[in-house]
């Protein structure tokens, strides 16, 4: 029995280093796992803390953002919306912004109408004045016919330009709602513009009617005697609207400028 005990004791002593090695190996493995876990936690805190660089994000075929590599944690990247300078200005303005914009638009569009009417009225006045000067022997017949031809050929463009400008006049009464220091000047300007536009369209309408009469006569709708009768009637009536527009246009030239703000 003593020999057996001594044999077992020797085997036990020889086995002890191996058990210690296995224990140390197991402890070592656990230590590596703990260290790795601590390192991963530190990396996660570094990547998710203030000023950290987020994981790269790619865009898939569907257009949606996804992780750069499979298994990587999904990262949501917040984006600050971009504000343009015009949006900044718009947000900084008060409730009168719409009235300012409407008044400015109305002034610009009405000025375009008056400008187009001015060109049409000028050609109509030249056309009418040519007959007046012919009758007063201030013009020769050749000069008169040259004026008539030049203005007649310009007539269709006059009508088209006035029609296009009038179509752009979509805002009316904008300056009436304007408040502030610029309101009185803008409202006076708009009153003068409206008067000039109204009388200008009337004069341009006379010109368009005469152009239509000449086209109808050229197409054979009536004879020369009837055409001459219509022409004399138009020539006689022309000064009324032409002079009204001239007065309104002169008043416009002295009206205050409008600078809504």
Secondary structure in CASP SS format (residue, H / E / C, confidence):
PFRMAT SS
TARGET T0000
AUTHOR 0000-0000-0000
METHOD secondary structure of the structure
MODEL  1
X C 1.00
X H 1.00
X H 1.00
X H 1.00
X H 1.00
X H 1.00
X H 1.00
X H 1.00
X H 1.00
X H 1.00
X H 1.00
X H 1.00
X H 1.00
X H 1.00
X H 1.00
X H 1.00
X H 1.00
X H 1.00
X H 1.00
X H 1.00
X H 1.00
X H 1.00
X H 1.00
X H 1.00
X H 1.00
X H 1.00
X H 1.00
X H 1.00
X H 1.00
X H 1.00
X H 1.00
X H 1.00
X H 1.00
X H 1.00
X H 1.00
X H 1.00
X H 1.00
X H 1.00
X H 1.00
X H 1.00
X H 1.00
X H 1.00
X H 1.00
X H 1.00
X H 1.00
X H 1.00
X H 1.00
X H 1.00
X C 1.00
X C 1.00
X C 1.00
X C 1.00
X C 1.00
X C 1.00
X C 1.00
X C 1.00
X E 1.00
X E 1.00
X E 1.00
X C 1.00
X C 1.00
X C 1.00
X C 1.00
X C 1.00
X E 1.00
X E 1.00
X E 1.00
X C 1.00
X C 1.00
X C 1.00
X C 1.00
X C 1.00
X C 1.00
X C 1.00
X C 1.00
X C 1.00
X C 1.00
X C 1.00
X C 1.00
X C 1.00
X C 1.00
X C 1.00
X C 1.00
X C 1.00
X H 1.00
X H 1.00
X H 1.00
X H 1.00
X H 1.00
X H 1.00
X H 1.00
X H 1.00
X C 1.00
X C 1.00
X C 1.00
X C 1.00
X H 1.00
X H 1.00
X H 1.00
X H 1.00
X H 1.00
X H 1.00
X H 1.00
X H 1.00
X H 1.00
X H 1.00
X H 1.00
X H 1.00
X H 1.00
X H 1.00
X H 1.00
X H 1.00
X H 1.00
X H 1.00
X H 1.00
X H 1.00
X H 1.00
X H 1.00
X H 1.00
X H 1.00
X H 1.00
X H 1.00
X H 1.00
X H 1.00
X H 1.00
X H 1.00
X H 1.00
X H 1.00
X H 1.00
X H 1.00
X H 1.00
X H 1.00
X H 1.00
X H 1.00
X H 1.00
X C 1.00
X C 1.00
X C 1.00
X C 1.00
X C 1.00
X H 1.00
X H 1.00
X H 1.00
X H 1.00
X H 1.00
X H 1.00
X H 1.00
X H 1.00
X H 1.00
X H 1.00
X H 1.00
X H 1.00
X H 1.00
X H 1.00
X H 1.00
X H 1.00
X H 1.00
X H 1.00
X H 1.00
X H 1.00
X H 1.00
X H 1.00
X H 1.00
X H 1.00
X H 1.00
X H 1.00
X H 1.00
X C 1.00
X C 1.00
X C 1.00
X C 1.00
X C 1.00
X C 1.00
X C 1.00
X H 1.00
X H 1.00
X H 1.00
X C 1.00
X C 1.00
X C 1.00
X C 1.00
X C 1.00
X H 1.00
X H 1.00
X H 1.00
X H 1.00
X H 1.00
X H 1.00
X H 1.00
X H 1.00
X H 1.00
X H 1.00
X H 1.00
X H 1.00
X H 1.00
X H 1.00
X H 1.00
X H 1.00
X H 1.00
X H 1.00
X H 1.00
X H 1.00
X H 1.00
X H 1.00
X H 1.00
X H 1.00
X H 1.00
X H 1.00
X H 1.00
X H 1.00
X H 1.00
X H 1.00
X H 1.00
X H 1.00
X H 1.00
X H 1.00
X H 1.00
X H 1.00
X C 1.00
X C 1.00
X C 1.00
X C 1.00
X C 1.00
X H 1.00
X H 1.00
X H 1.00
X H 1.00
X H 1.00
X H 1.00
X H 1.00
X H 1.00
X H 1.00
X H 1.00
X H 1.00
X H 1.00
X H 1.00
X H 1.00
X H 1.00
X H 1.00
X H 1.00
X H 1.00
X H 1.00
X H 1.00
X H 1.00
X H 1.00
X H 1.00
X H 1.00
X H 1.00
X H 1.00
X H 1.00
X H 1.00
X H 1.00
X H 1.00
X H 1.00
X C 1.00
X C 1.00
X C 1.00
X C 1.00
X C 1.00
X C 1.00
X C 1.00
END
